[in-house]
Amino acid sequence: VVGGGGAAAGDAAPEIHVWWVVDDGGVLILVPYLMSRHTDFRGHRLKVFTLASKGTLTDEQVRMSRLLRKFRIQAEVVVVDSDHEEPSRETRERFAELTGEDPGQRRDRSNYFLRLGELVREHSSSASFVVVSLPVPRFSVSPRKYMAYLDMLTQNAPPTLLLRGNQESVLTFST
């Protein structure tokens, strides 16, 4: 993986975007933080996106900010409203092409991942690198459908790493 280069004169600093969708033990924060220390990504700012419903937006921002501060990781926290509208017609059509099935207007896991992909493209199109929580494969989801989820999460996005921890904490701190 090679960094997306630096910012042009007058531009904002380049960024690594982290989509914290599931608490995985901290590896989703640790890996981008370590990347930002490497020469290829030096000077890249971390921006952590997390999802919350309208009533808990502020609580989630405070919780994530405290977590990052506890581990001395400097990052901007952006909370995205997860009480979202349905995925666009174009996104549903693309998913139907990949899987042979239409998720329709019902609220299910398919629409969740389709909409998450739209949010990643909407908020992270200018990022140098994106890290997203890797969805857990479920036995009830066919391999074709699971791969379509991954395709929809990363379609037309900057270079993206799908990463999943094992729920074991990788971040430690001393008081």
C-alpha positions as a Markdown table, in Angstrom:
| # | Residue | x | y | z |
|---|---|---|---|---|
| 1 | Val | 0.0 | 0.0 | 0.0 |
| 2 | Val | 1.4 | 3.4 | -0.9 |
| 3 | Gly | 0.1 | 6.7 | 0.4 |
| 4 | Gly | -2.0 | 8.9 | -1.8 |
| 5 | Gly | 0.7 | 11.6 | -1.8 |
| 6 | Gly | 0.7 | 14.9 | 0.0 |
| 7 | Ala | -1.6 | 17.8 | -0.3 |
| 8 | Ala | -1.0 | 20.4 | -2.9 |
| 9 | Ala | 0.0 | 23.9 | -1.8 |
| 10 | Gly | -3.0 | 25.5 | -0.1 |
| 11 | Asp | -4.9 | 22.2 | 0.2 |
| 12 | Ala | -5.9 | 20.7 | 3.5 |
| 13 | Ala | -3.6 | 17.9 | 4.9 |
| 14 | Pro | -4.2 | 14.5 | 3.3 |
| 15 | Glu | -6.4 | 12.2 | 5.5 |
| 16 | Ile | -6.8 | 8.6 | 6.4 |
| 17 | His | -10.5 | 7.9 | 7.0 |
| 18 | Val | -11.5 | 5.2 | 9.5 |
| 19 | Trp | -15.1 | 3.9 | 9.5 |
| 20 | Trp | -15.6 | 2.5 | 13.0 |
| 21 | Val | -18.8 | 0.5 | 12.4 |
| 22 | Val | -18.2 | -2.3 | 15.0 |
| 23 | Asp | -16.1 | -2.3 | 18.1 |
| 24 | Asp | -13.4 | -4.9 | 17.2 |
| 25 | Gly | -11.0 | -4.5 | 20.0 |
| 26 | Gly | -9.3 | -1.4 | 18.6 |
| 27 | Val | -7.4 | -2.9 | 15.6 |
| 28 | Leu | -9.5 | -0.6 | 13.3 |
| 29 | Ile | -7.9 | 2.4 | 15.1 |
| 30 | Leu | -4.4 | 1.0 | 15.7 |
| 31 | Val | -3.6 | 0.0 | 12.1 |
| 32 | Pro | -4.4 | 3.5 | 10.6 |
| 33 | Tyr | -2.6 | 5.2 | 13.5 |
| 34 | Leu | 0.5 | 3.1 | 12.8 |
| 35 | Met | 0.2 | 3.8 | 9.1 |
| 36 | Ser | 0.1 | 7.5 | 9.8 |
| 37 | Arg | 3.5 | 7.1 | 11.4 |
| 38 | His | 5.1 | 5.5 | 8.3 |
| 39 | Thr | 7.0 | 7.7 | 5.9 |
| 40 | Asp | 4.4 | 7.0 | 3.1 |
| 41 | Phe | 1.6 | 8.5 | 5.2 |
| 42 | Arg | 3.5 | 11.0 | 7.4 |
| 43 | Gly | 1.5 | 14.2 | 7.6 |
| 44 | His | -1.8 | 12.4 | 7.0 |
| 45 | Arg | -4.5 | 13.3 | 9.5 |
| 46 | Leu | -6.8 | 10.6 | 11.0 |
| 47 | Lys | -10.5 | 11.1 | 10.7 |
| 48 | Val | -12.7 | 8.6 | 12.5 |
| 49 | Phe | -16.3 | 8.1 | 11.3 |
| 50 | Thr | -18.8 | 6.4 | 13.6 |
| 51 | Leu | -22.5 | 5.8 | 13.1 |
| 52 | Ala | -25.3 | 6.7 | 15.6 |
| 53 | Ser | -29.0 | 7.4 | 15.6 |
| 54 | Lys | -30.2 | 11.0 | 15.9 |
| 55 | Gly | -30.8 | 10.8 | 19.7 |
| 56 | Thr | -27.3 | 9.6 | 20.4 |
| 57 | Leu | -25.1 | 11.6 | 18.0 |
| 58 | Thr | -23.5 | 13.8 | 20.7 |
| 59 | Asp | -23.1 | 10.8 | 23.1 |
| 60 | Glu | -21.3 | 8.8 | 20.4 |
| 61 | Gln | -19.0 | 11.7 | 19.6 |
| 62 | Val | -18.1 | 12.2 | 23.2 |
| 63 | Arg | -17.5 | 8.4 | 23.7 |
| 64 | Met | -15.3 | 8.1 | 20.6 |
| 65 | Ser | -13.3 | 11.3 | 21.5 |
| 66 | Arg | -12.7 | 9.9 | 25.0 |
| 67 | Leu | -11.5 | 6.6 | 23.6 |
| 68 | Leu | -9.0 | 8.3 | 21.3 |
| 69 | Arg | -7.8 | 10.7 | 23.9 |
| 70 | Lys | -7.3 | 7.7 | 26.3 |
| 71 | Phe | -4.9 | 6.1 | 23.9 |
| 72 | Arg | -3.3 | 9.5 | 22.8 |
| 73 | Ile | -4.4 | 9.1 | 19.2 |
| 74 | Gln | -5.1 | 12.5 | 17.6 |
| 75 | Ala | -8.1 | 12.2 | 15.2 |
| 76 | Glu | -11.1 | 14.2 | 14.2 |
| 77 | Val | -14.3 | 12.4 | 15.1 |
| 78 | Val | -17.3 | 12.6 | 12.8 |
| 79 | Val | -20.6 | 11.0 | 13.8 |
| 80 | Val | -22.8 | 10.1 | 10.9 |
| 81 | Asp | -26.6 | 9.8 | 11.4 |
| 82 | Ser | -27.5 | 6.1 | 11.0 |
| 83 | Asp | -31.2 | 6.8 | 10.9 |
| 84 | His | -30.7 | 7.0 | 7.2 |
| 85 | Glu | -32.8 | 6.9 | 4.1 |
| 86 | Glu | -32.9 | 3.9 | 1.9 |
| 87 | Pro | -30.1 | 3.3 | -0.6 |
| 88 | Ser | -30.5 | 5.1 | -3.9 |
| 89 | Arg | -32.2 | 3.4 | -6.9 |
| 90 | Glu | -28.8 | 3.3 | -8.7 |
| 91 | Thr | -27.2 | 1.5 | -5.8 |
| 92 | Arg | -30.0 | -1.0 | -5.5 |
| 93 | Glu | -29.8 | -1.7 | -9.3 |
| 94 | Arg | -26.0 | -2.2 | -9.1 |
| 95 | Phe | -26.5 | -4.7 | -6.2 |
| 96 | Ala | -29.2 | -6.5 | -8.2 |
| 97 | Glu | -26.8 | -6.9 | -11.1 |
| 98 | Leu | -24.2 | -8.4 | -8.8 |
| 99 | Thr | -26.5 | -10.8 | -6.9 |
| 100 | Gly | -29.5 | -11.4 | -9.1 |
| 101 | Glu | -31.8 | -10.2 | -6.4 |
| 102 | Asp | -33.2 | -6.8 | -5.5 |
| 103 | Pro | -33.0 | -5.7 | -1.9 |
| 104 | Gly | -36.2 | -3.6 | -2.5 |
| 105 | Gln | -37.4 | -1.0 | 0.0 |
| 106 | Arg | -37.4 | -3.3 | 3.1 |
| 107 | Arg | -35.0 | -2.6 | 5.9 |
| 108 | Asp | -32.5 | -5.5 | 6.1 |
| 109 | Arg | -28.8 | -6.1 | 6.2 |
| 110 | Ser | -28.5 | -5.6 | 2.5 |
| 111 | Asn | -29.8 | -2.1 | 2.6 |
| 112 | Tyr | -27.6 | -1.3 | 5.6 |
| 113 | Phe | -24.4 | -2.3 | 3.7 |
| 114 | Leu | -25.6 | -0.6 | 0.5 |
| 115 | Arg | -26.3 | 2.7 | 2.4 |
| 116 | Leu | -23.0 | 2.4 | 4.3 |
| 117 | Gly | -21.2 | 2.2 | 1.0 |
| 118 | Glu | -23.0 | 5.3 | -0.2 |
| 119 | Leu | -21.9 | 7.1 | 3.1 |
| 120 | Val | -18.3 | 6.0 | 2.6 |
| 121 | Arg | -18.3 | 7.4 | -1.0 |
| 122 | Glu | -20.1 | 10.6 | 0.2 |
| 123 | His | -17.8 | 11.4 | 3.1 |
| 124 | Ser | -14.5 | 9.8 | 2.1 |
| 125 | Ser | -14.1 | 10.5 | -1.6 |
| 126 | Ser | -11.3 | 12.9 | -0.9 |
| 127 | Ala | -9.4 | 10.7 | 1.5 |
| 128 | Ser | -6.0 | 9.3 | 0.6 |
| 129 | Phe | -6.9 | 5.9 | 2.2 |
| 130 | Val | -10.0 | 4.5 | 3.8 |
| 131 | Val | -10.3 | 1.8 | 6.5 |
| 132 | Val | -13.7 | 0.1 | 7.0 |
| 133 | Ser | -14.9 | -2.5 | 9.5 |
| 134 | Leu | -15.1 | -5.8 | 7.6 |
| 135 | Pro | -18.6 | -7.2 | 7.9 |
| 136 | Val | -18.8 | -10.6 | 9.5 |
| 137 | Pro | -19.8 | -13.3 | 7.0 |
| 138 | Arg | -22.9 | -15.1 | 8.1 |
| 139 | Phe | -24.0 | -18.6 | 7.1 |
| 140 | Ser | -27.4 | -17.2 | 6.0 |
| 141 | Val | -25.7 | -15.0 | 3.4 |
| 142 | Ser | -24.5 | -16.6 | 0.2 |
| 143 | Pro | -20.9 | -16.1 | -0.8 |
| 144 | Arg | -22.0 | -14.2 | -3.9 |
| 145 | Lys | -24.1 | -11.8 | -1.8 |
| 146 | Tyr | -21.3 | -11.3 | 0.8 |
| 147 | Met | -18.9 | -10.4 | -2.0 |
| 148 | Ala | -21.5 | -8.0 | -3.4 |
| 149 | Tyr | -21.6 | -6.3 | 0.0 |
| 150 | Leu | -17.8 | -5.9 | -0.1 |
| 151 | Asp | -18.0 | -4.6 | -3.7 |
| 152 | Met | -20.6 | -2.1 | -2.8 |
| 153 | Leu | -18.7 | -0.9 | 0.3 |
| 154 | Thr | -15.6 | -0.2 | -1.8 |
| 155 | Gln | -17.0 | 0.7 | -5.2 |
| 156 | Asn | -15.6 | 4.1 | -6.5 |
| 157 | Ala | -13.9 | 4.7 | -3.2 |
| 158 | Pro | -10.3 | 5.7 | -2.6 |
| 159 | Pro | -7.9 | 2.8 | -1.8 |
| 160 | Thr | -9.7 | 0.9 | 1.0 |
| 161 | Leu | -8.7 | -1.7 | 3.6 |
| 162 | Leu | -11.5 | -3.9 | 5.0 |
| 163 | Leu | -10.3 | -4.9 | 8.4 |
| 164 | Arg | -11.8 | -7.0 | 11.2 |
| 165 | Gly | -10.4 | -7.6 | 14.7 |
| 166 | Asn | -11.2 | -10.6 | 16.8 |
| 167 | Gln | -12.8 | -8.7 | 19.7 |
| 168 | Glu | -9.5 | -9.0 | 21.7 |
| 169 | Ser | -8.3 | -5.6 | 22.8 |
| 170 | Val | -5.1 | -4.5 | 21.0 |
| 171 | Leu | -5.0 | -1.0 | 22.6 |
| 172 | Thr | -3.6 | -0.7 | 26.1 |
| 173 | Phe | -2.8 | 2.3 | 28.3 |
| 174 | Ser | -1.2 | 2.9 | 31.6 |
| 175 | Thr | -2.5 | 5.4 | 34.1 |
